[in-house]
Amino acid sequence: MDKSCFPDKDSFPDETKLSGFLENTYHLWHSLKTYVNQKNPDTKEEWSFPGEKYGWSFRIKDKKRAIIYLLPREKYFRVAFVFGQKATDRIMKSKIPETIKAELQEAKVYAEGRGIRIDVKDETIIQDIKELIDIKLVF
């Protein structure tokens, strides 16, 4: 089962623990946080604990919605997005890899949009995630 490396509600994540779990991907976590905050300085960062099933997760949001979720795992992390229809249409016309487009196309549609998750285990996917952030910020 895919679960946060912070499963205990009473053990709030801190930077030392986070860097210990993420190891070589810790700098990528911070580069994505920095990227979002440079693109939109009016963001708020927060850890949340949706329940035992998922553990702690981190999100960056603006006044209206979550921009990106960062989900810590052992030695890597996942990013999660929810895209409305206009953003989904833009992604389908972009140079984003077909694997991401396929996952987005197959995602169940909810009132707030379609959700996708992408594993970040090295630098190879970072530029695509930044493009997704840019699209999310427009729509």
N, C-alpha and C positions, 0 to 999 in steps of 0.2 A: 504493500500500500504506500502511496505517495503521501508523506507526512512531513511537516516541519521538523527541523532538528531541534526546535524548541517546543516540545509537547506539553510542558508543565505550565499551567496558568499562573502558578505562584512564583515562577522563575522568569522574570522579565528579561528579555534579550538586551545585552549591552555590546558595545563595540569589541571588547576583548573576547567574549564568547563567540560573537559573530565571526571575527577574523579566524578564530580557532577552528570553527566548523567549515568555513568556506575555503580556507587555505589559499590556494593559488588563484581562486576566483574572487577573492575579497576586493582587489583593486578594480575589477570589472563592475562589481556591485556599486562601488563608489563613483566610478566613471559614469554610470547610467544615472545615478542620483544627481550628480553635478550637471549632467547634460539637461535633464528635465528642469532643474532649477535655474539654469542659465537661459533656457528658452522661455520659461515662465516664472519670473521671480515671485509671483504671488501665490506660491504653492504652500501647502501644509504637509508635513511628514508625520506619519503616525503608525505605531504598531497596533495591531488588533489581534484579539484572540476569539475567533468565531466559534470555537468549541474544541473539545477533546479530539474529535475526528481529524481536525486539520492542524491544530497547534497555532503558534504565533506566525503572523505574516505582517509585512510592511507595505504601506501604500503611500503614494504621493498624490495629492488631490488639489484641485482648485476649489473655488467657491461652489461650483455646481456638481462636480463629479470626480471620480477617481481617474487619474491619468494613467497610472501604471501600478501594478502590484509586484512586489519582489518577495519571493517565497524561498526562504533559506532551506537548503538541504545539506546533506553530508557531502562536502567537497565540491559542491556546485549550488546553483540557485536557479529558480525558474522565474521568468517574468510572465505576467498575465495581463491581458488587455480585454476590454469589452468595447466593441466597435458598433456604432449605429450603422444604418444602411448606407448613408452617404460616404462614411469613412470606408466601409466595406467595398463599395463601388470603386473608390479611389485606389484602394489596395489592389484590387483585381486588375486595374489598368497600369499598375506600377511595375518596377523591376524587382519587387520582392520575390524571393524564391517560390517556385511552384509548390513546394511542400507546405509552406506557410499558407499560401492561397488555398490549397486543398483543405487544410485543417479548418480554415476560416469558413470556407464554403460549406463544409460538412457540419459545422457547429450548430447546435440547437439555437433557434432564435427566441430570445426572451424580450420582454418589454424594453429593457435597457440596451439590447443588442446581442451580438454574438461574442462569445468569449473564447479566447485561445490562450494556450500556455506554451512557452518556449523554454527549453533547457539551455542554460548558459554554463558550459563547461570549459570554454576557452574563448579567445578573441574572435573566432571566425564568424560569429553571428551578430556581433555588436553593431556593425554598420547597418544591418537590416533592422535591428531593434530601434536604432536611432531614427531610421526612416519611418517606422511605425509610430514612434513618439511624435514625430513631426506631423504625420497625418492625423493622429489623435488630437493634437493641439489645434488643428485647423477646424475639425468637425466636432 
